[in-house]
Amino acid sequence: MGKELVEVTEERDLGVIVQDDLKVSKQCTKAVNTANRILGLINRTLEFKSKDTNLQLYKSLVRPHLEYCIQCWNPYYRKDSELMEKDQRRATRMIDSLKKYCYHERLHRLQLTTLENRKVRGDLIEVYKIVNGFEVGLERYQTRHTIPNNIGLSHCQYPIPIPISVCGETLN
C-alpha cells in the first residue's frame, strides 16, 4: 500500500511485447532476431543442406517464432512485414540446390507461401470460424454443445448457461 505506480512504455505478456503506442516493431525485431539465431545455428551445423532437411528444420524451428501470436501483434507496417519476410528469404537461400532461383521461384519449388499470405490466410480462417459459430477458444468461459463435422472443427449449436454463485445466491 502506498506504492507509486511507475509508468512504462512497454509490457511483455506471454512473450509478446506490447507498447503503449500499440506499435509492433519491437515484437517484430524480437521475433526476427530469434529466427535469425536459429537460422545461423542451422547454417553452421549442417554441412550439406538438402531441400527436405532444411525445409523441415525451417518449418519446425524457425517459422513458429515468426508466427507466434501473430493474430495479436499483426505487423501492419511494410517495414515490419519485409523484415520478417527477409528471414524466410534467407532460409530458402540456404538450400544449395535452390540458390540460383529467385525468391518466388524458391517458394514455388518448396511449396511454401509468403509469410504475408500465411498471415492473411490465418486471419480469414479466424473470421470464418467466428462468423459461422465455430469455437474460437472461449470454452473456458462458456460450455457449448458441439457437433463434430467433416473438417475436424466443433460447431457451436447453442450455449449452455453456467450458473454463477455469488454470496450463496445463484445467478442466471
C-alpha positions in Angstrom: 0.0 0.0 0.0 1.1 3.5 -0.7 3.5 2.4 -3.6 3.6 4.8 -6.5 2.9 3.2 -9.9 5.7 3.5 -12.4 4.8 4.5 -15.9 6.1 2.0 -18.5 6.3 2.3 -22.3 6.1 -1.5 -23.0 5.0 -4.6 -21.3 5.6 -8.3 -22.1 2.7 -10.6 -21.9 3.0 -14.3 -22.9 6.2 -13.4 -24.7 4.6 -10.7 -26.8 5.9 -7.1 -26.4 3.0 -4.6 -26.2 4.0 -1.0 -26.4 2.0 2.0 -25.1 1.6 3.3 -28.7 0.5 -0.1 -29.9 3.3 -0.3 -32.5 4.7 -3.8 -33.0 8.2 -3.0 -34.3 9.9 -4.3 -31.2 8.0 -7.5 -31.3 8.9 -8.0 -35.0 12.5 -7.3 -34.2 12.5 -9.7 -31.3 10.9 -12.5 -33.5 13.3 -11.9 -36.4 16.4 -11.9 -34.1 15.3 -15.2 -32.6 14.6 -16.7 -36.0 18.0 -15.4 -37.3 19.8 -17.0 -34.4 18.2 -20.3 -35.2 18.9 -20.0 -38.9 22.5 -19.3 -38.1 22.7 -22.4 -35.9 21.2 -24.5 -38.7 23.6 -23.0 -41.2 26.7 -23.6 -39.0 25.6 -27.1 -38.0 24.6 -28.7 -41.4 27.3 -29.2 -43.9 25.1 -30.4 -46.7 21.8 -28.6 -46.9 19.3 -30.8 -48.6 15.9 -29.5 -49.6 13.9 -31.8 -47.3 16.1 -31.4 -44.2 16.2 -27.6 -44.4 12.5 -27.3 -45.1 11.6 -29.4 -42.1 14.1 -27.5 -39.8 12.7 -24.2 -41.1 9.1 -25.2 -40.6 9.6 -26.7 -37.1 12.3 -24.4 -35.6 12.2 -21.0 -37.3 8.7 -20.2 -38.6 7.0 -20.8 -35.3 9.0 -17.9 -33.9 7.9 -15.6 -36.7 4.2 -16.6 -36.4 3.8 -16.9 -32.6 0.6 -15.0 -31.6 0.7 -13.2 -35.0 -3.1 -12.5 -34.8 -2.4 -10.5 -31.6 0.6 -8.4 -32.9 -0.1 -8.4 -36.6 2.6 -6.3 -38.2 0.9 -3.5 -40.2 3.9 -1.5 -41.3 5.5 -2.7 -44.5 9.0 -2.4 -43.0 8.0 -4.9 -40.3 6.5 -7.4 -42.8 9.5 -7.1 -45.0 11.8 -7.7 -42.0 10.0 -10.9 -41.3 9.9 -12.0 -44.9 13.7 -11.5 -45.1 14.2 -14.4 -42.7 12.2 -16.7 -45.0 14.2 -15.5 -48.0 17.4 -16.3 -46.1 16.1 -19.8 -45.1 15.2 -20.6 -48.7 18.5 -19.3 -50.0 20.4 -21.7 -47.6 19.3 -24.7 -49.7 22.2 -25.4 -52.1 20.1 -26.7 -55.0 17.8 -23.6 -55.0 20.3 -20.8 -54.7 20.2 -19.9 -58.3 16.5 -19.2 -58.3 14.6 -16.0 -57.4 12.7 -15.9 -54.1 9.2 -16.6 -55.5 10.6 -19.5 -57.6 12.2 -21.0 -54.5 8.9 -20.7 -52.6 7.1 -22.4 -55.5 9.6 -25.3 -55.6 9.4 -25.7 -51.8 5.6 -25.4 -51.9 5.6 -22.5 -49.5 3.8 -19.2 -49.5 5.0 -15.8 -48.3 4.6 -15.1 -44.6 2.2 -12.3 -45.6 -0.1 -14.7 -47.4 0.0 -17.1 -44.5 -0.9 -14.3 -42.1 -3.9 -13.3 -44.3 -5.0 -16.9 -44.6 -4.9 -17.3 -40.8 -7.0 -14.2 -40.4 -9.5 -15.4 -42.9 -9.8 -18.8 -41.1 -10.4 -17.0 -37.8 -13.1 -14.8 -39.3 -14.7 -17.8 -40.9 -14.8 -19.6 -37.6 -16.3 -16.6 -35.8 -18.9 -15.8 -38.5 -20.0 -19.5 -38.7 -20.1 -20.0 -34.9 -17.2 -22.4 -34.6 -15.4 -22.4 -31.3 -12.6 -19.9 -31.1 -11.0 -20.9 -27.7 -13.8 -19.5 -25.5 -14.7 -22.8 -24.0 -13.3 -21.9 -20.6 -15.9 -19.0 -20.4 -18.9 -20.9 -21.5 -19.7 -24.6 -22.1 -21.2 -25.4 -25.5 -22.8 -28.4 -27.0 -20.8 -29.4 -30.1 -21.4 -31.5 -33.1 -18.3 -32.7 -35.0 -18.2 -32.0 -38.7 -16.2 -33.4 -41.5 -13.4 -30.8 -41.3 -12.3 -31.5 -37.7 -13.9 -28.4 -36.1 -16.6 -28.3 -33.5 -19.6 -26.3 -34.4 -21.3 -24.3 -31.6 -25.1 -25.1 -31.7 -26.2 -23.2 -28.6 -24.6 -22.1 -25.4 -25.4 -23.7 -22.1 -25.8 -21.1 -19.3 -23.4 -21.7 -16.5 -24.9 -21.0 -13.1 -22.7 -18.5 -11.2 -22.8 -18.4 -7.4 -22.2 -15.1 -5.6 -22.5 -15.0 -1.8 -24.5 -18.2 -1.8 -27.1 -17.0 -4.3 -27.2 -18.5 -7.8 -27.4 -16.0 -10.7 -28.6 -16.9 -14.2 
